[in-house]
Amino acid sequence: MKKKFLYIMFMFLLFLCIFHSQVFSAWGDPEIVTKINSAFENIKKWLITISTPAAAVAVGTGVFMKKFSFGDEEKIRTGKKLIKGSLFSYAFILAIDLILSAIKSLVG
């Protein structure tokens, strides 16, 4: 239930990011649209700013788990999963930023 709610919320936010400028451009640029645009820009900047050190900490934790596992296979597997998962998540965030920037340049 929680995953479904988060998925729906993510899709709604993605929909707003993609189509908010197309829908509101016919009305001029009211103050609420300017505030929404600046809010989305601030959220994007915050997400990129926070994700970089978070990914570095996660990768470092995974490396230390592997290094200090002392032969425990479960800790080695967990360290590898942590490294792969954090790198995949960071790459996903950067890809979304790239896609949104491309859409923004095409739209306006």
N, C-alpha and C positions, 0 to 999 in steps of 0.2 A: 504494500500500500504506500509506504514512504517512498520507495523507488519510483513508483508510478507518478506520485505527486511531484517529485523532483524532476522527472522527465518532462512532465507537462509544463512545469514552470520554466525549465530550460528552453523548451520549444517556443513558449510564449515570448520569452525574452529575445530569442533569436529572431522570431517573426517581427517583433518590434524593431530590432536593430536593422533588419533588412528593409522593411517596408515603411518605416515611419517617415522618411524623407519623401517618398513617392506620394503617400497619402496626403500629407500636410502641405506639400508644395503648391497645390492648387489654391489653397486658402491664403496665400501670402506667407508670412512668417510671424504668426502670433507669438506672444511672450511665452506661452506654455510650451510651444515647440522649441523655442530657444533654450528654455530650461531643461527640457527632456534631452535635447542634443548635448548640452553641456554635462548633464548627469551621466549619459552613456559614455561620453569621453572620459569623465572622471573615473567611472567604474572600470573601463578598459585600461586606463593608465594604472589604477590601483592593482588590478589583477596581474598585469605584467610585472609591476614593481614587487609584489609579494611573491609571485610564483618563482622568480629566479633564485632568491635565497632559500626558499622552501625546497626546491628541487636539489640545490646543492647540499642542504642538510640531509635530505633523504638519501641521496647517493652516498654521501659520506658515512651515514649510519649503516647503509648496506655494505659498504666496503669494510668498515670496522667489524661488522657482524661476521663477514667471511674471514677476515684476518684473525680474529680472536675466537673462532669457533672451536679450535683445538680438536679438529677431526669430527665434530658432531655434524652429521649429514643434514639434519633438520635445520640447524642454524645456517649452514651453507646455502641450502635451498631457499630459506627465508631471506637471506641477504641478496641472493640473485633476483628473487621476485621483487624485492624492494627497489633494487637498482633499475630493473627493467620497467617496473610500473611507474617510477618517478620520471624516468627519461621519456617514456611514452606520454605521460600526462603533460609534461612540459612541452614536448613537441606538438601535442594536440592544442595546447593553449596558443603557441606561436603560430600554428597553422590557422586557427580561427582568427587571430589578429590579422594575418596576411589576407585571408579571404574577405574579412570585413573591410579592410583597407582597399582591396581591389573593387569591391562592390561600391564603396563610397566614391571612388574615383570614376567609376562608370556612370553612376547616377548623377552626381553633381560635381 
